[in-house]
């Protein structure tokens, strides 16, 4: 498995630098990441359990009480092991693993426009 990274830019991104930062377009390819970032844009910060519940509810298009425990656990573990570390590496969230607390670090204009464009009405 090669160490090549796709080089794709978000439309409207005026930063022409070719640094080694994580490509935000790749980060937003995943709907689960878009859902969690959209939730954090509203709340600013939350516990991982609350975030997993919100993402699972959005994915199943159901209320929080109708999400199965198995589904909730799967989302929780995926956020904990995959999505939050990638978003933290990109500087978009802070994830305090010891207490399970997630904080949005801020969104730049380009990321905000991309999230707005992917949100459903």
Biopython code that builds the backbone (N, CA, C, O; Angstrom):
import numpy as np
from Bio.PDB.StructureBuilder import StructureBuilder

atoms = [
    (1, "UNK", "N", (0.841, -1.180, 0.000)),
    (1, "UNK", "CA", (0.000, 0.000, 0.000)),
    (1, "UNK", "C", (0.876, 1.228, 0.000)),
    (1, "UNK", "O", (1.643, 1.452, 0.936)),
    (2, "UNK", "N", (0.766, 2.021, -1.040)),
    (2, "UNK", "CA", (1.600, 3.197, -1.177)),
    (2, "UNK", "C", (1.183, 4.309, -0.254)),
    (2, "UNK", "O", (0.058, 4.327, 0.244)),
    (3, "UNK", "N", (2.069, 5.218, -0.029)),
    (3, "UNK", "CA", (1.790, 6.335, 0.837)),
    (3, "UNK", "C", (1.289, 7.546, 0.083)),
    (3, "UNK", "O", (1.406, 8.673, 0.566)),
    (4, "UNK", "N", (0.732, 7.326, -1.097)),
    (4, "UNK", "CA", (0.268, 8.470, -1.881)),
    (4, "UNK", "C", (-1.016, 9.019, -1.299)),
    (4, "UNK", "O", (-1.878, 8.275, -0.829)),
    (5, "UNK", "N", (-1.125, 10.310, -1.340)),
    (5, "UNK", "CA", (-2.305, 11.004, -0.865)),
    (5, "UNK", "C", (-2.945, 11.668, -2.055)),
    (5, "UNK", "O", (-2.277, 12.301, -2.873)),
    (6, "UNK", "N", (-4.276, 11.512, -2.142)),
    (6, "UNK", "CA", (-4.961, 12.176, -3.240)),
    (6, "UNK", "C", (-4.819, 13.677, -3.082)),
    (6, "UNK", "O", (-4.894, 14.196, -1.968)),
    (7, "UNK", "N", (-4.618, 14.365, -4.164)),
    (7, "UNK", "CA", (-4.461, 15.805, -4.164)),
    (7, "UNK", "C", (-5.700, 16.432, -4.764)),
    (7, "UNK", "O", (-5.745, 16.688, -5.967)),
    (8, "UNK", "N", (-6.693, 16.680, -3.956)),
    (8, "UNK", "CA", (-7.923, 17.268, -4.441)),
    (8, "UNK", "C", (-8.231, 18.499, -3.619)),
    (8, "UNK", "O", (-8.096, 18.485, -2.396)),
    (9, "UNK", "N", (-8.637, 19.547, -4.274)),
    (9, "UNK", "CA", (-8.919, 20.790, -3.581)),
    (9, "UNK", "C", (-10.404, 21.038, -3.548)),
    (9, "UNK", "O", (-11.132, 20.621, -4.449)),
    (10, "UNK", "N", (-10.855, 21.712, -2.520)),
    (10, "UNK", "CA", (-12.247, 22.104, -2.401)),
    (10, "UNK", "C", (-12.476, 23.316, -3.294)),
    (10, "UNK", "O", (-11.652, 24.230, -3.336)),
    (11, "UNK", "N", (-13.595, 23.320, -4.005)),
    (11, "UNK", "CA", (-13.919, 24.459, -4.871)),
    (11, "UNK", "C", (-13.950, 25.728, -4.036)),
    (11, "UNK", "O", (-14.566, 25.765, -2.970)),
    (12, "UNK", "N", (-13.298, 26.746, -4.514)),
    (12, "UNK", "CA", (-13.266, 28.022, -3.804)),
    (12, "UNK", "C", (-12.094, 28.145, -2.857)),
    (12, "UNK", "O", (-11.926, 29.190, -2.228)),
    (13, "UNK", "N", (-11.280, 27.118, -2.734)),
    (13, "UNK", "CA", (-10.122, 27.155, -1.850)),
    (13, "UNK", "C", (-9.019, 27.954, -2.536)),
    (13, "UNK", "O", (-8.451, 27.507, -3.533)),
    (14, "UNK", "N", (-8.723, 29.117, -2.009)),
    (14, "UNK", "CA", (-7.739, 29.995, -2.623)),
    (14, "UNK", "C", (-6.320, 29.709, -2.157)),
    (14, "UNK", "O", (-5.372, 30.295, -2.679)),
    (15, "UNK", "N", (-6.157, 28.818, -1.183)),
    (15, "UNK", "CA", (-4.831, 28.505, -0.681)),
    (15, "UNK", "C", (-4.151, 27.545, -1.640)),
    (15, "UNK", "O", (-4.534, 26.377, -1.712)),
    (16, "UNK", "N", (-3.171, 27.999, -2.364)),
    (16, "UNK", "CA", (-2.505, 27.180, -3.373)),
    (16, "UNK", "C", (-1.313, 26.425, -2.798)),
    (16, "UNK", "O", (-0.558, 25.803, -3.545)),
    (17, "UNK", "N", (-1.135, 26.470, -1.486)),
    (17, "UNK", "CA", (0.019, 25.784, -0.914)),
    (17, "UNK", "C", (-0.128, 24.280, -1.063)),
    (17, "UNK", "O", (-1.238, 23.754, -1.147)),
    (18, "UNK", "N", (0.990, 23.610, -1.095)),
    (18, "UNK", "CA", (0.978, 22.154, -1.226)),
    (18, "UNK", "C", (1.584, 21.538, 0.019)),
    (18, "UNK", "O", (2.446, 20.665, -0.077)),
    (19, "UNK", "N", (1.142, 21.984, 1.190)),
    (19, "UNK", "CA", (1.678, 21.438, 2.426)),
    (19, "UNK", "C", (1.113, 20.039, 2.676)),
    (19, "UNK", "O", (0.315, 19.526, 1.892)),
    (20, "UNK", "N", (1.538, 19.445, 3.769)),
    (20, "UNK", "CA", (1.138, 18.077, 4.078)),
    (20, "UNK", "C", (-0.121, 18.017, 4.931)),
    (20, "UNK", "O", (-0.403, 16.968, 5.510)),
    (21, "UNK", "N", (-0.879, 19.084, 5.031)),
    (21, "UNK", "CA", (-2.097, 19.064, 5.828)),
    (21, "UNK", "C", (-3.117, 18.122, 5.194)),
    (21, "UNK", "O", (-3.073, 17.836, 3.998)),
    (22, "UNK", "N", (-4.025, 17.657, 6.025)),
    (22, "UNK", "CA", (-5.043, 16.720, 5.563)),
    (22, "UNK", "C", (-5.971, 17.431, 4.587)),
    (22, "UNK", "O", (-6.408, 18.552, 4.848)),
    (23, "UNK", "N", (-6.269, 16.792, 3.479)),
    (23, "UNK", "CA", (-7.140, 17.347, 2.454)),
    (23, "UNK", "C", (-8.571, 17.377, 2.979)),
    (23, "UNK", "O", (-9.162, 16.329, 3.241)),
    (24, "UNK", "N", (-9.122, 18.566, 3.131)),
    (24, "UNK", "CA", (-10.464, 18.689, 3.694)),
    (24, "UNK", "C", (-11.534, 18.137, 2.773)),
    (24, "UNK", "O", (-12.598, 17.723, 3.234)),
    (25, "UNK", "N", (-11.265, 18.126, 1.478)),
    (25, "UNK", "CA", (-12.210, 17.505, 0.556)),
    (25, "UNK", "C", (-12.360, 16.030, 0.847)),
    (25, "UNK", "O", (-13.469, 15.496, 0.815)),
    (26, "UNK", "N", (-11.247, 15.361, 1.132)),
    (26, "UNK", "CA", (-11.294, 13.950, 1.499)),
    (26, "UNK", "C", (-12.026, 13.746, 2.818)),
    (26, "UNK", "O", (-12.760, 12.772, 2.980)),
    (27, "UNK", "N", (-11.830, 14.651, 3.745)),
    (27, "UNK", "CA", (-12.513, 14.537, 5.030)),
    (27, "UNK", "C", (-14.028, 14.607, 4.870)),
    (27, "UNK", "O", (-14.766, 13.930, 5.587)),
    (28, "UNK", "N", (-14.483, 15.420, 3.936)),
    (28, "UNK", "CA", (-15.924, 15.618, 3.766)),
    (28, "UNK", "C", (-16.553, 14.615, 2.820)),
    (28, "UNK", "O", (-17.762, 14.661, 2.594)),
    (29, "UNK", "N", (-15.759, 13.702, 2.258)),
    (29, "UNK", "CA", (-16.321, 12.664, 1.398)),
    (29, "UNK", "C", (-17.229, 11.729, 2.176)),
    (29, "UNK", "O", (-18.136, 11.129, 1.599)),
    (30, "UNK", "N", (-17.006, 11.598, 3.456)),
    (30, "UNK", "CA", (-17.748, 10.657, 4.284)),
    (30, "UNK", "C", (-18.946, 11.344, 4.939)),
    (30, "UNK", "O", (-18.788, 12.364, 5.611)),
    (31, "UNK", "N", (-20.124, 10.794, 4.745)),
    (31, "UNK", "CA", (-21.343, 11.411, 5.300)),
    (31, "UNK", "C", (-21.320, 11.438, 6.826)),
    (31, "UNK", "O", (-21.836, 12.376, 7.434)),
    (32, "UNK", "N", (-20.736, 10.433, 7.441)),
    (32, "UNK", "CA", (-20.684, 10.403, 8.907)),
    (32, "UNK", "C", (-19.881, 11.598, 9.430)),
    (32, "UNK", "O", (-20.253, 12.200, 10.438)),
    (33, "UNK", "N", (-18.799, 11.939, 8.760)),
    (33, "UNK", "CA", (-18.010, 13.108, 9.179)),
    (33, "UNK", "C", (-18.782, 14.390, 8.959)),
    (33, "UNK", "O", (-18.723, 15.301, 9.785)),
    (34, "UNK", "N", (-19.504, 14.472, 7.859)),
    (34, "UNK", "CA", (-20.317, 15.673, 7.613)),
    (34, "UNK", "C", (-21.389, 15.816, 8.685)),
    (34, "UNK", "O", (-21.627, 16.919, 9.177)),
    (35, "UNK", "N", (-22.040, 14.713, 9.054)),
    (35, "UNK", "CA", (-23.069, 14.771, 10.095)),
    (35, "UNK", "C", (-22.485, 15.216, 11.429)),
    (35, "UNK", "O", (-23.076, 16.044, 12.123)),
    (36, "UNK", "N", (-21.323, 14.670, 11.791)),
    (36, "UNK", "CA", (-20.767, 15.047, 13.084)),
    (36, "UNK", "C", (-20.284, 16.484, 13.092)),
    (36, "UNK", "O", (-20.434, 17.177, 14.098)),
    (37, "UNK", "N", (-19.703, 16.950, 11.985)),
    (37, "UNK", "CA", (-19.283, 18.354, 11.925)),
    (37, "UNK", "C", (-20.482, 19.300, 11.938)),
    (37, "UNK", "O", (-20.434, 20.357, 12.567)),
    (38, "UNK", "N", (-21.546, 18.924, 11.251)),
    (38, "UNK", "CA", (-22.755, 19.752, 11.256)),
    (38, "UNK", "C", (-23.340, 19.819, 12.664)),
    (38, "UNK", "O", (-23.776, 20.884, 13.100)),
    (39, "UNK", "N", (-23.354, 18.691, 13.383)),
    (39, "UNK", "CA", (-23.852, 18.678, 14.760)),
    (39, "UNK", "C", (-22.990, 19.570, 15.650)),
    (39, "UNK", "O", (-23.509, 20.338, 16.460)),
    (40, "UNK", "N", (-21.676, 19.464, 15.495)),
    (40, "UNK", "CA", (-20.787, 20.284, 16.310)),
    (40, "UNK", "C", (-20.878, 21.762, 15.955)),
    (40, "UNK", "O", (-20.628, 22.611, 16.811)),
    (41, "UNK", "N", (-21.230, 22.092, 14.715)),
    (41, "UNK", "CA", (-21.432, 23.513, 14.355)),
    (41, "UNK", "C", (-22.578, 24.098, 15.166)),
    (41, "UNK", "O", (-22.560, 25.277, 15.520)),
    (42, "UNK", "N", (-23.571, 23.274, 15.456)),
    (42, "UNK", "CA", (-24.725, 23.734, 16.244)),
    (42, "UNK", "C", (-24.412, 23.760, 17.746)),
    (42, "UNK", "O", (-24.760, 24.714, 18.443)),
    (43, "UNK", "N", (-23.753, 22.705, 18.234)),
    (43, "UNK", "CA", (-23.552, 22.572, 19.682)),
    (43, "UNK", "C", (-22.215, 23.144, 20.162)),
    (43, "UNK", "O", (-22.108, 23.581, 21.308)),
    (44, "UNK", "N", (-21.205, 23.145, 19.304)),
    (44, "UNK", "CA", (-19.884, 23.626, 19.694)),
    (44, "UNK", "C", (-19.056, 22.565, 20.384)),
    (44, "UNK", "O", (-17.877, 22.391, 20.074)),
    (45, "UNK", "N", (-19.666, 21.854, 21.319)),
    (45, "UNK", "CA", (-18.967, 20.804, 22.049)),
    (45, "UNK", "C", (-20.002, 19.851, 22.635)),
    (45, "UNK", "O", (-21.145, 20.232, 22.887)),
    (46, "UNK", "N", (-19.580, 18.604, 22.847)),
    (46, "UNK", "CA", (-20.479, 17.614, 23.439)),
    (46, "UNK", "C", (-19.685, 16.391, 23.855)),
    (46, "UNK", "O", (-18.490, 16.284, 23.579)),
    (47, "UNK", "N", (-20.354, 15.489, 24.512)),
    (47, "UNK", "CA", (-19.764, 14.200, 24.847)),
    (47, "UNK", "C", (-19.859, 13.282, 23.631)),
    (47, "UNK", "O", (-20.757, 13.429, 22.802)),
    (48, "UNK", "N", (-18.937, 12.345, 23.531)),
    (48, "UNK", "CA", (-18.934, 11.406, 22.424)),
    (48, "UNK", "C", (-20.237, 10.615, 22.363)),
    (48, "UNK", "O", (-20.730, 10.329, 21.272)),
    (49, "UNK", "N", (-20.797, 10.262, 23.503)),
    (49, "UNK", "CA", (-22.061, 9.511, 23.507)),
    (49, "UNK", "C", (-23.182, 10.316, 22.855)),
    (49, "UNK", "O", (-23.971, 9.770, 22.083)),
    (50, "UNK", "N", (-23.254, 11.602, 23.160)),
    (50, "UNK", "CA", (-24.261, 12.478, 22.555)),
    (50, "UNK", "C", (-24.034, 12.626, 21.055)),
    (50, "UNK", "O", (-24.985, 12.621, 20.273)),
    (51, "UNK", "N", (-22.783, 12.757, 20.662)),
    (51, "UNK", "CA", (-22.439, 12.886, 19.251)),
    (51, "UNK", "C", (-22.797, 11.617, 18.487)),
    (51, "UNK", "O", (-23.355, 11.688, 17.393)),
    (52, "UNK", "N", (-22.479, 10.460, 19.057)),
    (52, "UNK", "CA", (-22.807, 9.186, 18.409)),
    (52, "UNK", "C", (-24.314, 9.037, 18.250)),
    (52, "UNK", "O", (-24.786, 8.561, 17.218)),
    (53, "UNK", "N", (-25.063, 9.437, 19.257)),
    (53, "UNK", "CA", (-26.525, 9.359, 19.192)),
    (53, "UNK", "C", (-27.061, 10.263, 18.085)),
    (53, "UNK", "O", (-27.945, 9.860, 17.329)),
    (54, "UNK", "N", (-26.539, 11.468, 17.987)),
    (54, "UNK", "CA", (-26.996, 12.409, 16.959)),
    (54, "UNK", "C", (-26.666, 11.901, 15.560)),
    (54, "UNK", "O", (-27.500, 11.985, 14.659)),
    (55, "UNK", "N", (-25.463, 11.376, 15.371)),
    (55, "UNK", "CA", (-25.050, 10.878, 14.065)),
    (55, "UNK", "C", (-25.869, 9.649, 13.683)),
    (55, "UNK", "O", (-26.333, 9.544, 12.547)),
    (56, "UNK", "N", (-26.050, 8.723, 14.617)),
    (56, "UNK", "CA", (-26.836, 7.516, 14.338)),
    (56, "UNK", "C", (-28.282, 7.866, 14.006)),
    (56, "UNK", "O", (-28.877, 7.255, 13.118)),
    (57, "UNK", "N", (-28.844, 8.827, 14.698)),
    (57, "UNK", "CA", (-30.220, 9.267, 14.419)),
    (57, "UNK", "C", (-30.324, 9.869, 13.027)),
    (57, "UNK", "O", (-31.283, 9.606, 12.302)),
    (58, "UNK", "N", (-29.347, 10.670, 12.659)),
    (58, "UNK", "CA", (-29.333, 11.295, 11.334)),
    (58, "UNK", "C", (-29.188, 10.234, 10.240)),
    (58, "UNK", "O", (-29.869, 10.295, 9.217)),
    (59, "UNK", "N", (-28.303, 9.268, 10.459)),
    (59, "UNK", "CA", (-28.081, 8.220, 9.465)),
    (59, "UNK", "C", (-29.311, 7.342, 9.248)),
    (59, "UNK", "O", (-29.586, 6.911, 8.128)),
    (60, "UNK", "N", (-30.034, 7.084, 10.310)),
    (60, "UNK", "CA", (-31.208, 6.219, 10.199)),
    (60, "UNK", "C", (-32.475, 7.020, 9.966)),
    (60, "UNK", "O", (-33.559, 6.457, 9.814)),
    (61, "UNK", "N", (-32.330, 8.343, 9.938)),
    (61, "UNK", "CA", (-33.471, 9.234, 9.734)),
    (61, "UNK", "C", (-34.586, 8.917, 10.734)),
    (61, "UNK", "O", (-35.761, 8.826, 10.381)),
    (62, "UNK", "N", (-34.172, 8.754, 11.993)),
    (62, "UNK", "CA", (-35.123, 8.416, 13.037)),
    (62, "UNK", "C", (-34.821, 9.213, 14.287)),
    (62, "UNK", "O", (-33.807, 9.904, 14.383)),
    (63, "UNK", "N", (-35.711, 9.100, 15.225)),
    (63, "UNK", "CA", (-35.505, 9.770, 16.496)),
    (63, "UNK", "C", (-34.473, 9.043, 17.328)),
    (63, "UNK", "O", (-34.144, 7.886, 17.064)),
    (64, "UNK", "N", (-33.967, 9.727, 18.329)),
    (64, "UNK", "CA", (-32.908, 9.171, 19.169)),
    (64, "UNK", "C", (-33.342, 7.891, 19.868)),
    (64, "UNK", "O", (-32.515, 7.008, 20.094)),
    (65, "UNK", "N", (-34.591, 7.772, 20.208)),
    (65, "UNK", "CA", (-35.062, 6.604, 20.954)),
    (65, "UNK", "C", (-35.218, 5.366, 20.075)),
    (65, "UNK", "O", (-35.313, 4.257, 20.600)),
    (66, "UNK", "N", (-35.247, 5.526, 18.762)),
    (66, "UNK", "CA", (-35.464, 4.380, 17.884)),
    (66, "UNK", "C", (-34.171, 3.771, 17.339)),
    (66, "UNK", "O", (-34.224, 2.787, 16.601)),
    (67, "UNK", "N", (-33.030, 4.325, 17.680)),
    (67, "UNK", "CA", (-31.748, 3.779, 17.242)),
    (67, "UNK", "C", (-31.409, 2.591, 18.134)),
    (67, "UNK", "O", (-31.434, 2.700, 19.360)),
    (68, "UNK", "N", (-31.091, 1.456, 17.513)),
    (68, "UNK", "CA", (-30.761, 0.262, 18.287)),
    (68, "UNK", "C", (-29.435, 0.452, 19.018)),
    (68, "UNK", "O", (-28.586, 1.239, 18.600)),
    (69, "UNK", "N", (-29.276, -0.278, 20.110)),
    (69, "UNK", "CA", (-28.030, -0.206, 20.869)),
    (69, "UNK", "C", (-26.846, -0.701, 20.040)),
    (69, "UNK", "O", (-25.739, -0.175, 20.154)),
    (70, "UNK", "N", (-27.086, -1.717, 19.204)),
    (70, "UNK", "CA", (-26.006, -2.232, 18.346)),
    (70, "UNK", "C", (-25.556, -1.171, 17.355)),
    (70, "UNK", "O", (-24.358, -0.986, 17.137)),
    (71, "UNK", "N", (-26.512, -0.474, 16.757)),
    (71, "UNK", "CA", (-26.189, 0.586, 15.799)),
    (71, "UNK", "C", (-25.446, 1.721, 16.497)),
    (71, "UNK", "O", (-24.449, 2.230, 15.986)),
    (72, "UNK", "N", (-25.942, 2.112, 17.671)),
    (72, "UNK", "CA", (-25.325, 3.192, 18.433)),
    (72, "UNK", "C", (-23.889, 2.841, 18.806)),
    (72, "UNK", "O", (-22.998, 3.685, 18.706)),
    (73, "UNK", "N", (-23.660, 1.611, 19.231)),
    (73, "UNK", "CA", (-22.305, 1.178, 19.590)),
    (73, "UNK", "C", (-21.383, 1.192, 18.367)),
    (73, "UNK", "O", (-20.226, 1.602, 18.465)),
    (74, "UNK", "N", (-21.893, 0.747, 17.225)),
    (74, "UNK", "CA", (-21.080, 0.729, 16.004)),
    (74, "UNK", "C", (-20.679, 2.146, 15.595)),
    (74, "UNK", "O", (-19.530, 2.382, 15.220)),
    (75, "UNK", "N", (-21.616, 3.085, 15.667)),
    (75, "UNK", "CA", (-21.317, 4.482, 15.330)),
    (75, "UNK", "C", (-20.324, 5.056, 16.329)),
    (75, "UNK", "O", (-19.359, 5.713, 15.939)),
    (76, "UNK", "N", (-20.552, 4.814, 17.604)),
    (76, "UNK", "CA", (-19.664, 5.306, 18.661)),
    (76, "UNK", "C", (-18.221, 4.854, 18.406)),
    (76, "UNK", "O", (-17.296, 5.667, 18.418)),
    (77, "UNK", "N", (-18.043, 3.558, 18.177)),
    (77, "UNK", "CA", (-16.701, 3.025, 17.962)),
    (77, "UNK", "C", (-16.059, 3.562, 16.686)),
    (77, "UNK", "O", (-14.856, 3.820, 16.660)),
    (78, "UNK", "N", (-16.848, 3.732, 15.636)),
    (78, "UNK", "CA", (-16.314, 4.276, 14.389)),
    (78, "UNK", "C", (-15.874, 5.729, 14.569)),
    (78, "UNK", "O", (-14.825, 6.129, 14.065)),
    (79, "UNK", "N", (-16.671, 6.510, 15.283)),
    (79, "UNK", "CA", (-16.279, 7.891, 15.560)),
    (79, "UNK", "C", (-14.997, 7.917, 16.387)),
    (79, "UNK", "O", (-14.063, 8.656, 16.078)),
    (80, "UNK", "N", (-14.962, 7.106, 17.438)),
    (80, "UNK", "CA", (-13.839, 7.080, 18.359)),
    (80, "UNK", "C", (-12.543, 6.627, 17.688)),
    (80, "UNK", "O", (-11.486, 7.210, 17.928)),
    (81, "UNK", "N", (-12.616, 5.604, 16.857)),
    (81, "UNK", "CA", (-11.411, 5.000, 16.287)),
    (81, "UNK", "C", (-10.973, 5.606, 14.955)),
    (81, "UNK", "O", (-9.784, 5.600, 14.637)),
    (82, "UNK", "N", (-11.918, 6.128, 14.177)),
    (82, "UNK", "CA", (-11.589, 6.577, 12.823)),
    (82, "UNK", "C", (-11.799, 8.066, 12.587)),
    (82, "UNK", "O", (-10.863, 8.791, 12.252)),
    (83, "UNK", "N", (-13.014, 8.504, 12.763)),
    (83, "UNK", "CA", (-13.366, 9.857, 12.332)),
    (83, "UNK", "C", (-12.800, 10.961, 13.224)),
    (83, "UNK", "O", (-12.243, 11.935, 12.718)),
    (84, "UNK", "N", (-12.935, 10.822, 14.528)),
    (84, "UNK", "CA", (-12.426, 11.878, 15.407)),
    (84, "UNK", "C", (-10.911, 12.023, 15.343)),
    (84, "UNK", "O", (-10.424, 13.154, 15.321)),
    (85, "UNK", "N", (-10.140, 10.936, 15.311)),
    (85, "UNK", "CA", (-8.692, 11.125, 15.159)),
    (85, "UNK", "C", (-8.317, 11.836, 13.848)),
    (85, "UNK", "O", (-7.414, 12.672, 13.839)),
    (86, "UNK", "N", (-8.996, 11.514, 12.757)),
    (86, "UNK", "CA", (-8.698, 12.171, 11.473)),
    (86, "UNK", "C", (-9.060, 13.645, 11.520)),
    (86, "UNK", "O", (-8.311, 14.486, 11.021)),
    (87, "UNK", "N", (-10.196, 13.964, 12.113)),
    (87, "UNK", "CA", (-10.619, 15.363, 12.204)),
    (87, "UNK", "C", (-9.750, 16.146, 13.178)),
    (87, "UNK", "O", (-9.518, 17.340, 12.988)),
    (88, "UNK", "N", (-9.272, 15.476, 14.219)),
    (88, "UNK", "CA", (-8.364, 16.143, 15.153)),
    (88, "UNK", "C", (-7.024, 16.418, 14.480)),
    (88, "UNK", "O", (-6.444, 17.488, 14.661)),
    (89, "UNK", "N", (-6.536, 15.463, 13.712)),
    (89, "UNK", "CA", (-5.284, 15.654, 12.977)),
    (89, "UNK", "C", (-5.393, 16.823, 11.996)),
    (89, "UNK", "O", (-4.420, 17.540, 11.766)),
    (90, "UNK", "N", (-6.578, 17.007, 11.424)),
    (90, "UNK", "CA", (-6.800, 18.102, 10.479)),
    (90, "UNK", "C", (-7.020, 19.433, 11.191)),
    (90, "UNK", "O", (-7.101, 20.475, 10.540)),
    (91, "UNK", "N", (-7.116, 19.409, 12.522)),
    (91, "UNK", "CA", (-7.297, 20.641, 13.285)),
    (91, "UNK", "C", (-8.728, 21.129, 13.344)),
    (91, "UNK", "O", (-8.971, 22.291, 13.671)),
    (92, "UNK", "N", (-9.678, 20.266, 13.036)),
    (92, "UNK", "CA", (-11.078, 20.679, 13.035)),
    (92, "UNK", "C", (-11.779, 20.433, 14.366)),
    (92, "UNK", "O", (-12.723, 21.143, 14.711)),
    (93, "UNK", "N", (-11.327, 19.440, 15.107)),
    (93, "UNK", "CA", (-11.914, 19.146, 16.411)),
    (93, "UNK", "C", (-10.808, 18.871, 17.419)),
    (93, "UNK", "O", (-9.675, 18.551, 17.059)),
    (94, "UNK", "N", (-11.164, 19.002, 18.677)),
    (94, "UNK", "CA", (-10.327, 18.531, 19.771)),
    (94, "UNK", "C", (-11.097, 17.400, 20.416)),
    (94, "UNK", "O", (-12.283, 17.538, 20.718)),
    (95, "UNK", "N", (-10.423, 16.284, 20.626)),
    (95, "UNK", "CA", (-11.068, 15.123, 21.211)),
    (95, "UNK", "C", (-10.301, 14.701, 22.453)),
    (95, "UNK", "O", (-9.179, 14.204, 22.362)),
    (96, "UNK", "N", (-10.911, 14.901, 23.610)),
    (96, "UNK", "CA", (-10.305, 14.513, 24.880)),
    (96, "UNK", "C", (-10.695, 13.066, 25.158)),
    (96, "UNK", "O", (-11.765, 12.789, 25.699)),
    (97, "UNK", "N", (-9.818, 12.160, 24.782)),
    (97, "UNK", "CA", (-10.134, 10.733, 24.880)),
    (97, "UNK", "C", (-10.379, 10.279, 26.311)),
    (97, "UNK", "O", (-11.169, 9.364, 26.542)),
    (98, "UNK", "N", (-9.718, 10.903, 27.266)),
    (98, "UNK", "CA", (-9.852, 10.478, 28.658)),
    (98, "UNK", "C", (-11.243, 10.748, 29.234)),
    (98, "UNK", "O", (-11.692, 10.036, 30.133)),
    (99, "UNK", "N", (-11.923, 11.772, 28.718)),
    (99, "UNK", "CA", (-13.259, 12.090, 29.221)),
    (99, "UNK", "C", (-14.335, 11.994, 28.146)),
    (99, "UNK", "O", (-15.513, 12.212, 28.430)),
    (100, "UNK", "N", (-13.941, 11.668, 26.909)),
    (100, "UNK", "CA", (-14.910, 11.507, 25.831)),
    (100, "UNK", "C", (-15.573, 12.802, 25.405)),
    (100, "UNK", "O", (-16.739, 12.803, 25.011)),
    (101, "UNK", "N", (-14.844, 13.899, 25.480)),
    (101, "UNK", "CA", (-15.400, 15.209, 25.143)),
    (101, "UNK", "C", (-14.870, 15.674, 23.789)),
    (101, "UNK", "O", (-13.669, 15.603, 23.528)),
    (102, "UNK", "N", (-15.778, 16.153, 22.926)),
    (102, "UNK", "CA", (-15.421, 16.598, 21.580)),
    (102, "UNK", "C", (-15.776, 18.074, 21.442)),
    (102, "UNK", "O", (-16.879, 18.488, 21.797)),
    (103, "UNK", "N", (-14.841, 18.863, 20.928)),
    (103, "UNK", "CA", (-15.039, 20.298, 20.745)),
    (103, "UNK", "C", (-14.690, 20.672, 19.312)),
    (103, "UNK", "O", (-13.661, 20.245, 18.788)),
    (104, "UNK", "N", (-15.531, 21.455, 18.687)),
    (104, "UNK", "CA", (-15.231, 21.985, 17.365)),
    (104, "UNK", "C", (-14.220, 23.102, 17.521)),
    (104, "UNK", "O", (-14.416, 24.022, 18.315)),
    (105, "UNK", "N", (-13.142, 23.021, 16.763)),
    (105, "UNK", "CA", (-12.076, 24.028, 16.866)),
    (105, "UNK", "C", (-12.388, 25.258, 16.029)),
    (105, "UNK", "O", (-11.754, 26.299, 16.204)),
    (106, "UNK", "N", (-13.321, 25.158, 15.151)),
    (106, "UNK", "CA", (-13.670, 26.256, 14.273)),
    (106, "UNK", "C", (-13.687, 25.766, 12.852)),
    (106, "UNK", "O", (-13.011, 24.798, 12.505)),
    (107, "UNK", "N", (-14.453, 26.432, 12.041)),
    (107, "UNK", "CA", (-14.491, 26.068, 10.631)),
    (107, "UNK", "C", (-14.127, 27.290, 9.820)),
    (107, "UNK", "O", (-14.599, 28.393, 10.094)),
    (108, "UNK", "N", (-13.300, 27.094, 8.836)),
    (108, "UNK", "CA", (-12.975, 28.207, 7.960)),
    (108, "UNK", "C", (-14.108, 28.395, 6.953)),
    (108, "UNK", "O", (-15.029, 27.581, 6.894)),
    (109, "UNK", "N", (-14.041, 29.445, 6.179)),
    (109, "UNK", "CA", (-15.108, 29.760, 5.236)),
    (109, "UNK", "C", (-15.337, 28.655, 4.213)),
    (109, "UNK", "O", (-16.482, 28.344, 3.885)),
    (110, "UNK", "N", (-14.269, 28.064, 3.711)),
    (110, "UNK", "CA", (-14.404, 27.033, 2.688)),
    (110, "UNK", "C", (-15.097, 25.805, 3.264)),
    (110, "UNK", "O", (-16.030, 25.276, 2.659)),
    (111, "UNK", "N", (-14.647, 25.349, 4.432)),
    (111, "UNK", "CA", (-15.266, 24.191, 5.056)),
    (111, "UNK", "C", (-16.726, 24.482, 5.387)),
    (111, "UNK", "O", (-17.591, 23.626, 5.201)),
    (112, "UNK", "N", (-16.994, 25.669, 5.870)),
    (112, "UNK", "CA", (-18.373, 26.052, 6.179)),
    (112, "UNK", "C", (-19.264, 26.022, 4.954)),
    (112, "UNK", "O", (-20.396, 25.543, 5.023)),
    (113, "UNK", "N", (-18.767, 26.530, 3.829)),
    (113, "UNK", "CA", (-19.551, 26.499, 2.590)),
    (113, "UNK", "C", (-19.800, 25.070, 2.137)),
    (113, "UNK", "O", (-20.890, 24.741, 1.668)),
    (114, "UNK", "N", (-18.794, 24.228, 2.277)),
    (114, "UNK", "CA", (-18.951, 22.824, 1.876)),
    (114, "UNK", "C", (-19.969, 22.128, 2.758)),
    (114, "UNK", "O", (-20.799, 21.369, 2.257)),
    (115, "UNK", "N", (-19.925, 22.366, 4.047)),
    (115, "UNK", "CA", (-20.911, 21.762, 4.947)),
    (115, "UNK", "C", (-22.311, 22.282, 4.629)),
    (115, "UNK", "O", (-23.275, 21.516, 4.623)),
    (116, "UNK", "N", (-22.422, 23.571, 4.369)),
    (116, "UNK", "CA", (-23.724, 24.132, 4.030)),
    (116, "UNK", "C", (-24.270, 23.496, 2.756)),
    (116, "UNK", "O", (-25.469, 23.234, 2.658)),
    (117, "UNK", "N", (-23.412, 23.249, 1.796)),
    (117, "UNK", "CA", (-23.839, 22.681, 0.519)),
    (117, "UNK", "C", (-24.259, 21.220, 0.669)),
    (117, "UNK", "O", (-25.060, 20.734, -0.129)),
    (118, "UNK", "N", (-23.744, 20.513, 1.663)),
    (118, "UNK", "CA", (-24.071, 19.093, 1.820)),
    (118, "UNK", "C", (-25.221, 18.860, 2.771)),
    (118, "UNK", "O", (-25.739, 17.745, 2.838)),
    (119, "UNK", "N", (-25.641, 19.879, 3.514)),
    (119, "UNK", "CA", (-26.760, 19.709, 4.439)),
    (119, "UNK", "C", (-28.052, 19.584, 3.649)),
    (119, "UNK", "O", (-28.274, 20.259, 2.644)),
    (120, "UNK", "N", (-28.896, 18.686, 4.152)),
    (120, "UNK", "CA", (-30.187, 18.486, 3.503)),
    (120, "UNK", "C", (-31.159, 19.553, 4.004)),
    (120, "UNK", "O", (-31.049, 20.016, 5.139)),
    (121, "UNK", "N", (-32.116, 19.942, 3.146)),
    (121, "UNK", "CA", (-33.074, 20.990, 3.561)),
    (121, "UNK", "C", (-33.959, 20.559, 4.694)),
    (121, "UNK", "O", (-34.806, 21.330, 5.145)),
]
sb = StructureBuilder()
sb.init_structure("model")
sb.init_model(0)
sb.init_chain("A")
sb.init_seg("    ")
for serial, (resi, resn, name, xyz) in enumerate(atoms, 1):
    if name == "N":
        sb.init_residue(resn, " ", resi, " ")
    sb.init_atom(name, np.array(xyz, "f"), 0.0, 1.0, " ", f" {name:<3s}", serial, name[0])
structure = sb.get_structure()
